[in-house]
């Protein structure tokens, strides 16, 4: 399965790891379920000020 997990990014030296793929799947599920966040909510969730 590791071959399936290593998908090339725009940067030829970078790869998506298992956590990246999990985060993408979670974000996709949020979108499909209609869960959207304002910029303010997203910044709070990510801890960005």
PyMOL commands that place a pseudoatom at each C-alpha (Angstrom):
pseudoatom trace, name=CA, resn=UNK, resi=1, chain=A, elem=C, hetatm=0, pos=[0.000, 0.000, 0.000]
pseudoatom trace, name=CA, resn=UNK, resi=2, chain=A, elem=C, hetatm=0, pos=[2.845, 2.532, 0.496]
pseudoatom trace, name=CA, resn=UNK, resi=3, chain=A, elem=C, hetatm=0, pos=[3.079, 2.895, -3.279]
pseudoatom trace, name=CA, resn=UNK, resi=4, chain=A, elem=C, hetatm=0, pos=[-0.496, 4.177, -3.332]
pseudoatom trace, name=CA, resn=UNK, resi=5, chain=A, elem=C, hetatm=0, pos=[0.154, 6.610, -0.514]
pseudoatom trace, name=CA, resn=UNK, resi=6, chain=A, elem=C, hetatm=0, pos=[3.124, 8.328, -2.147]
pseudoatom trace, name=CA, resn=UNK, resi=7, chain=A, elem=C, hetatm=0, pos=[1.463, 10.585, -4.676]
pseudoatom trace, name=CA, resn=UNK, resi=8, chain=A, elem=C, hetatm=0, pos=[3.529, 13.309, -6.277]
pseudoatom trace, name=CA, resn=UNK, resi=9, chain=A, elem=C, hetatm=0, pos=[2.816, 16.933, -5.488]
pseudoatom trace, name=CA, resn=UNK, resi=10, chain=A, elem=C, hetatm=0, pos=[3.720, 19.928, -7.649]
pseudoatom trace, name=CA, resn=UNK, resi=11, chain=A, elem=C, hetatm=0, pos=[7.148, 19.829, -6.065]
pseudoatom trace, name=CA, resn=UNK, resi=12, chain=A, elem=C, hetatm=0, pos=[8.823, 16.750, -7.605]
pseudoatom trace, name=CA, resn=UNK, resi=13, chain=A, elem=C, hetatm=0, pos=[10.690, 16.097, -4.337]
pseudoatom trace, name=CA, resn=UNK, resi=14, chain=A, elem=C, hetatm=0, pos=[7.561, 16.175, -2.157]
pseudoatom trace, name=CA, resn=UNK, resi=15, chain=A, elem=C, hetatm=0, pos=[5.053, 13.444, -1.480]
pseudoatom trace, name=CA, resn=UNK, resi=16, chain=A, elem=C, hetatm=0, pos=[1.748, 13.265, 0.343]
pseudoatom trace, name=CA, resn=UNK, resi=17, chain=A, elem=C, hetatm=0, pos=[2.051, 11.127, 3.460]
pseudoatom trace, name=CA, resn=UNK, resi=18, chain=A, elem=C, hetatm=0, pos=[-0.715, 9.127, 5.131]
pseudoatom trace, name=CA, resn=UNK, resi=19, chain=A, elem=C, hetatm=0, pos=[-1.684, 12.069, 7.368]
pseudoatom trace, name=CA, resn=UNK, resi=20, chain=A, elem=C, hetatm=0, pos=[-1.981, 14.389, 4.350]
pseudoatom trace, name=CA, resn=UNK, resi=21, chain=A, elem=C, hetatm=0, pos=[-4.298, 11.919, 2.613]
pseudoatom trace, name=CA, resn=UNK, resi=22, chain=A, elem=C, hetatm=0, pos=[-6.358, 11.517, 5.802]
pseudoatom trace, name=CA, resn=UNK, resi=23, chain=A, elem=C, hetatm=0, pos=[-6.703, 15.299, 6.129]
pseudoatom trace, name=CA, resn=UNK, resi=24, chain=A, elem=C, hetatm=0, pos=[-7.738, 15.620, 2.477]
pseudoatom trace, name=CA, resn=UNK, resi=25, chain=A, elem=C, hetatm=0, pos=[-10.361, 12.871, 2.878]
pseudoatom trace, name=CA, resn=UNK, resi=26, chain=A, elem=C, hetatm=0, pos=[-11.696, 14.581, 6.006]
pseudoatom trace, name=CA, resn=UNK, resi=27, chain=A, elem=C, hetatm=0, pos=[-11.896, 17.937, 4.227]
pseudoatom trace, name=CA, resn=UNK, resi=28, chain=A, elem=C, hetatm=0, pos=[-13.641, 16.319, 1.265]
pseudoatom trace, name=CA, resn=UNK, resi=29, chain=A, elem=C, hetatm=0, pos=[-16.191, 14.753, 3.621]
pseudoatom trace, name=CA, resn=UNK, resi=30, chain=A, elem=C, hetatm=0, pos=[-16.795, 18.144, 5.273]
pseudoatom trace, name=CA, resn=UNK, resi=31, chain=A, elem=C, hetatm=0, pos=[-17.453, 19.672, 1.848]
pseudoatom trace, name=CA, resn=UNK, resi=32, chain=A, elem=C, hetatm=0, pos=[-19.775, 16.861, 0.787]
pseudoatom trace, name=CA, resn=UNK, resi=33, chain=A, elem=C, hetatm=0, pos=[-21.727, 17.191, 4.053]
pseudoatom trace, name=CA, resn=UNK, resi=34, chain=A, elem=C, hetatm=0, pos=[-22.093, 20.926, 3.508]
pseudoatom trace, name=CA, resn=UNK, resi=35, chain=A, elem=C, hetatm=0, pos=[-19.876, 21.912, 6.423]
pseudoatom trace, name=CA, resn=UNK, resi=36, chain=A, elem=C, hetatm=0, pos=[-18.229, 25.178, 5.537]
pseudoatom trace, name=CA, resn=UNK, resi=37, chain=A, elem=C, hetatm=0, pos=[-16.224, 27.558, 7.675]
pseudoatom trace, name=CA, resn=UNK, resi=38, chain=A, elem=C, hetatm=0, pos=[-15.770, 31.290, 7.618]
pseudoatom trace, name=CA, resn=UNK, resi=39, chain=A, elem=C, hetatm=0, pos=[-12.213, 32.599, 7.399]
pseudoatom trace, name=CA, resn=UNK, resi=40, chain=A, elem=C, hetatm=0, pos=[-12.460, 33.635, 11.043]
pseudoatom trace, name=CA, resn=UNK, resi=41, chain=A, elem=C, hetatm=0, pos=[-13.609, 30.159, 12.145]
pseudoatom trace, name=CA, resn=UNK, resi=42, chain=A, elem=C, hetatm=0, pos=[-10.902, 28.464, 10.099]
pseudoatom trace, name=CA, resn=UNK, resi=43, chain=A, elem=C, hetatm=0, pos=[-8.178, 30.696, 11.515]
pseudoatom trace, name=CA, resn=UNK, resi=44, chain=A, elem=C, hetatm=0, pos=[-9.368, 29.871, 15.045]
pseudoatom trace, name=CA, resn=UNK, resi=45, chain=A, elem=C, hetatm=0, pos=[-9.459, 26.153, 14.268]
pseudoatom trace, name=CA, resn=UNK, resi=46, chain=A, elem=C, hetatm=0, pos=[-5.928, 26.246, 12.836]
pseudoatom trace, name=CA, resn=UNK, resi=47, chain=A, elem=C, hetatm=0, pos=[-4.612, 28.544, 15.548]
pseudoatom trace, name=CA, resn=UNK, resi=48, chain=A, elem=C, hetatm=0, pos=[-3.710, 31.301, 13.085]
pseudoatom trace, name=CA, resn=UNK, resi=49, chain=A, elem=C, hetatm=0, pos=[-4.187, 34.861, 14.246]
for i in range(1, 49): cmd.bond("trace and resi %d" % i, "trace and resi %d" % (i + 1))
show_as sticks, trace
zoom trace
